[in-house]
Amino acid sequence: MLRVISLNLNGIRSASSKGVFDWLATQAADIVCVQELKAHVADIPAVALAPTFYTGYFHAAEKKGYSGVGIFARQPPDRVIEGFGNTEFDAEGRYIQADFGRLTVVSLYLPSGSSSDDRQLAKFRFLEQFKLHLEQLAAEAKAGQREILLCGDWNIAHKEIDLKNWKSNQKNSGFLPEERAWLNAVFDDLGWVDAYRKLYPSATSEAYTWWSNRGQAWANNVGWRIDYQIATPGLAERARRASVFKEQRFSDHAPLIIEYDWSLK
């Protein structure tokens, strides 16, 4: 069984101080995908660079204290690729890929457009460029009989059941019609599969993975499901169970845990 965890850390140093690596040591995960490092590799604490049982691989943003993604793995990958070939967004540290035999795992952090109109435009540029990469990955998976898993913070709630206050958020970044249509195309046109939704098609509040720090969002479970594990169809068929860990908080996101009937050996 392959156990994969995805978590936006909202700062690897902050999450480390809140015990995330102590928790990971108890989880027996094979692969852990993390996002929003907010640190250059040289600034990552030693316990986070190489936590118990894992080797870490990172793609940090050029800008200090910003973005960045990583993958922790029990088994060394055959290959690691930083970035997806786009100068603008590779500089922001949004994509790292690790290949393990016939399995490719990606840690991904899509831009948020909530801070300004300029960042929303950047998000739309990312979606346009990344869709081309998703097409390429799907073609490579099919041609090479590979399975691919894209884990991370996609910063889009797909459907109305994926956030508490969907009616009031239809004009807000993360739930815009254009963003949701883009995800529709990823699933319906390109054939990628939302592994959590395949297992639990009608799950609502228990599926949320992010809560605003404003007001009492966490206390009242006013959440969004914006963290995903999106897979090629063959791997998605092997998803057996999934959960969102909420008993302890490490950031404004919660860990998404999915187990697949797959062996890295």
C-alpha positions as CSV (number, residue, x, y, z in Angstrom):
1,M,0.0,0.0,0.0
2,L,1.3,3.5,-0.9
3,R,0.5,6.2,1.6
4,V,0.7,9.7,0.3
5,I,0.3,12.9,2.3
6,S,-0.1,16.4,0.9
7,L,0.1,19.6,3.0
8,N,0.5,23.3,2.4
9,L,2.8,24.2,5.3
10,N,2.3,28.0,5.2
11,G,6.0,28.2,6.1
12,I,8.1,25.1,6.7
13,R,9.8,26.8,9.7
14,S,6.4,27.7,11.2
15,A,5.0,24.2,10.7
16,S,8.1,22.6,12.1
17,S,7.7,24.7,15.3
18,K,4.1,23.4,15.5
19,G,5.2,19.8,15.5
20,V,4.5,18.7,11.9
21,F,7.6,16.6,11.6
22,D,6.9,14.9,15.0
23,W,3.5,14.0,13.6
24,L,4.9,12.8,10.2
25,A,7.2,10.4,12.1
26,T,4.1,8.6,13.3
27,Q,2.3,8.4,10.0
28,A,4.2,5.7,8.0
29,A,3.7,7.7,4.8
30,D,5.8,6.7,1.8
31,I,5.7,10.1,0.2
32,V,4.9,13.5,1.6
33,C,4.3,16.5,-0.7
34,V,4.5,19.9,0.8
35,Q,3.8,23.4,-0.5
36,E,4.5,27.0,0.5
37,L,7.9,26.5,2.1
38,K,8.5,30.2,2.5
39,A,12.2,29.5,2.7
40,H,15.3,29.0,0.7
41,V,16.8,25.6,1.1
42,A,19.7,27.0,3.1
43,D,17.2,28.5,5.6
44,I,15.3,25.2,6.2
45,P,15.9,23.7,9.7
46,A,17.9,20.5,9.7
47,V,14.9,18.5,11.1
48,A,12.9,19.6,8.1
49,L,15.6,19.0,5.5
50,A,15.9,15.4,6.5
51,P,13.1,14.4,8.9
52,T,13.0,10.9,10.4
53,F,12.6,8.2,7.7
54,Y,12.7,10.7,4.8
55,T,14.9,12.4,2.3
56,G,13.8,15.8,1.2
57,Y,13.8,17.4,-2.2
58,F,12.9,21.0,-2.7
59,H,12.2,23.7,-5.3
60,A,12.3,27.1,-3.6
61,A,11.2,30.4,-5.0
62,E,13.8,32.9,-6.0
63,K,12.1,35.5,-3.8
64,K,12.9,35.0,-0.2
65,G,10.2,33.9,2.2
66,Y,7.8,33.0,-0.7
67,S,6.1,30.0,-2.2
68,G,8.3,26.9,-2.7
69,V,7.5,23.2,-2.9
70,G,9.0,19.9,-1.7
71,I,8.8,16.1,-1.6
72,F,9.8,13.9,1.2
73,A,10.3,10.2,0.3
74,R,11.3,7.1,2.1
75,Q,12.7,5.6,-1.1
76,P,15.1,7.6,-3.2
77,P,13.5,8.6,-6.5
78,D,15.1,7.7,-9.9
79,R,14.9,11.4,-11.0
80,V,13.9,14.7,-9.6
81,I,12.8,17.7,-11.8
82,E,12.4,21.2,-10.5
83,G,9.9,23.3,-12.5
84,F,7.7,22.6,-15.5
85,G,9.6,24.7,-18.0
86,N,7.9,28.1,-17.6
87,T,10.3,30.9,-16.7
88,E,7.8,33.1,-14.8
89,F,6.4,30.4,-12.6
90,D,9.5,28.2,-12.1
91,A,11.0,31.3,-10.5
92,E,8.2,31.1,-7.9
93,G,9.0,27.5,-6.9
94,R,5.6,26.0,-7.8
95,Y,6.5,22.5,-9.2
96,I,8.7,19.6,-8.2
97,Q,8.5,16.1,-9.8
98,A,10.0,12.8,-8.5
99,D,9.9,9.6,-10.5
100,F,9.8,6.3,-8.8
101,G,9.9,3.4,-11.3
102,R,6.5,3.5,-13.1
103,L,5.2,6.2,-10.8
104,T,5.6,10.0,-11.0
105,V,4.7,12.2,-8.1
106,V,4.4,16.0,-8.3
107,S,4.2,18.5,-5.5
108,L,2.3,21.5,-6.9
109,Y,1.4,25.0,-5.6
110,L,-0.9,27.0,-7.9
111,P,-0.9,30.8,-7.5
112,S,-3.5,32.5,-5.5
113,G,-5.3,35.4,-7.0
114,S,-6.9,36.8,-3.9
115,S,-4.3,39.5,-3.1
116,S,-4.7,41.6,-6.2
117,D,-6.0,41.8,-9.7
118,D,-2.4,41.4,-11.0
119,R,-2.0,38.2,-9.1
120,Q,-5.4,36.9,-10.5
121,L,-4.1,37.6,-14.0
122,A,-0.9,35.7,-13.1
123,K,-3.1,32.9,-11.9
124,F,-4.9,32.8,-15.2
125,R,-1.5,32.8,-17.0
126,F,-0.5,29.8,-14.9
127,L,-3.6,27.9,-15.7
128,E,-3.2,28.4,-19.4
129,Q,0.4,27.3,-19.4
130,F,0.0,24.4,-16.9
131,K,-2.9,22.9,-18.9
132,L,-0.4,22.4,-21.7
133,H,1.9,20.6,-19.3
134,L,-1.0,18.5,-18.0
135,E,-1.7,17.5,-21.6
136,Q,1.9,16.5,-22.1
137,L,2.0,14.5,-18.9
138,A,-1.1,12.7,-19.8
139,A,0.3,11.8,-23.2
140,E,3.6,10.6,-21.6
141,A,1.7,8.5,-19.1
142,K,-0.3,6.8,-21.7
143,A,2.6,6.2,-24.1
144,G,4.9,5.0,-21.4
145,Q,2.4,3.1,-19.3
146,R,3.2,5.3,-16.3
147,E,0.9,6.5,-13.5
148,I,1.2,10.1,-12.3
149,L,0.0,11.7,-9.1
150,L,-0.3,15.5,-8.7
151,C,-0.5,16.6,-5.1
152,G,-0.9,20.0,-3.7
153,D,-2.7,23.3,-3.1
154,W,-4.6,24.0,-6.3
155,N,-6.2,27.2,-4.9
156,I,-9.5,26.3,-6.6
157,A,-12.7,24.8,-5.1
158,H,-14.2,22.8,-7.8
159,K,-17.9,22.5,-7.0
160,E,-20.4,24.0,-4.6
161,I,-20.0,21.1,-2.1
162,D,-16.3,22.0,-1.9
163,L,-16.7,25.1,0.3
164,K,-19.1,26.3,3.0
165,N,-20.2,29.7,1.6
166,W,-20.3,29.0,-2.1
167,K,-23.0,31.5,-2.9
168,S,-21.1,34.5,-1.5
169,N,-17.8,33.4,-3.1
170,Q,-18.8,33.1,-6.7
171,K,-17.0,36.4,-7.6
172,N,-13.9,35.6,-5.4
173,S,-10.6,34.1,-6.5
174,G,-10.6,30.4,-5.9
175,F,-14.2,29.9,-6.9
176,L,-14.5,32.0,-10.1
177,P,-16.4,30.4,-13.0
178,E,-13.3,30.5,-15.2
179,E,-11.2,28.7,-12.6
180,R,-13.9,26.0,-12.0
181,A,-14.3,25.6,-15.8
182,W,-10.5,25.0,-16.0
183,L,-10.8,22.2,-13.5
184,N,-13.7,20.8,-15.4
185,A,-11.5,20.6,-18.5
186,V,-8.7,19.0,-16.5
187,F,-11.0,16.2,-15.4
188,D,-13.5,15.9,-18.3
189,D,-11.3,16.7,-21.3
190,L,-7.8,15.6,-20.2
191,G,-9.0,12.6,-18.2
192,W,-7.3,13.4,-14.8
193,V,-9.1,12.1,-11.7
194,D,-9.7,13.7,-8.3
195,A,-8.8,10.7,-6.1
196,Y,-10.6,12.0,-3.0
197,R,-13.8,12.6,-4.9
198,K,-13.7,9.2,-6.6
199,L,-13.7,7.7,-3.1
200,Y,-16.2,10.1,-1.5
201,P,-18.3,11.8,-4.2
202,S,-20.7,13.5,-1.8
203,A,-18.4,14.4,1.1
204,T,-18.9,18.0,2.2
205,S,-17.5,19.6,5.4
206,E,-15.3,16.7,6.3
207,A,-13.5,17.2,3.0
208,Y,-12.4,20.8,3.7
209,T,-8.6,21.3,3.7
210,W,-8.3,25.1,4.2
211,W,-9.8,27.7,6.5
212,S,-9.3,31.5,6.4
213,N,-7.5,33.0,9.4
214,R,-10.1,35.7,9.4
215,G,-13.0,35.6,11.9
216,Q,-13.9,32.2,13.3
217,A,-13.6,30.1,10.1
218,W,-11.7,27.2,11.8
219,A,-14.0,27.2,14.8
220,N,-17.1,27.2,12.7
221,N,-15.6,24.9,10.0
222,V,-16.2,27.5,7.3
223,G,-13.7,25.8,5.0
224,W,-12.7,25.2,1.4
225,R,-11.5,22.0,-0.3
226,I,-8.6,23.3,-2.4
227,D,-5.9,20.7,-1.7
228,Y,-6.1,17.7,-4.1
229,Q,-4.4,14.5,-5.1
230,I,-5.2,14.3,-8.8
231,A,-4.1,11.1,-10.6
232,T,-4.1,9.3,-13.9
233,P,-7.1,7.0,-14.2
234,G,-5.1,3.8,-13.5
235,L,-3.7,5.1,-10.2
236,A,-7.0,6.7,-9.2
237,E,-8.7,3.3,-9.5
238,R,-6.2,2.0,-6.9
239,A,-7.2,4.6,-4.3
240,R,-8.5,2.7,-1.3
241,R,-9.1,5.3,1.5
242,A,-8.7,8.9,2.2
243,S,-8.9,11.3,5.1
244,V,-8.2,14.9,6.1
245,F,-6.3,15.1,9.4
246,K,-7.7,17.8,11.7
247,E,-6.8,16.7,15.2
248,Q,-3.8,18.9,15.2
249,R,-3.1,22.1,13.3
250,F,0.2,22.8,11.6
251,S,-0.9,25.6,9.2
252,D,-4.1,27.1,7.8
253,H,-4.4,23.9,5.7
254,A,-4.9,20.3,6.9
255,P,-3.0,17.3,5.6
256,L,-4.8,15.3,2.9
257,I,-3.9,11.6,3.3
258,I,-4.7,9.0,0.6
259,E,-3.7,5.3,0.4
260,Y,-3.3,3.5,-3.0
261,D,-3.0,-0.1,-3.8
262,W,0.5,0.4,-5.2
263,S,4.1,-0.5,-4.3
264,L,7.1,1.5,-5.1
265,K,9.3,-1.6,-5.2
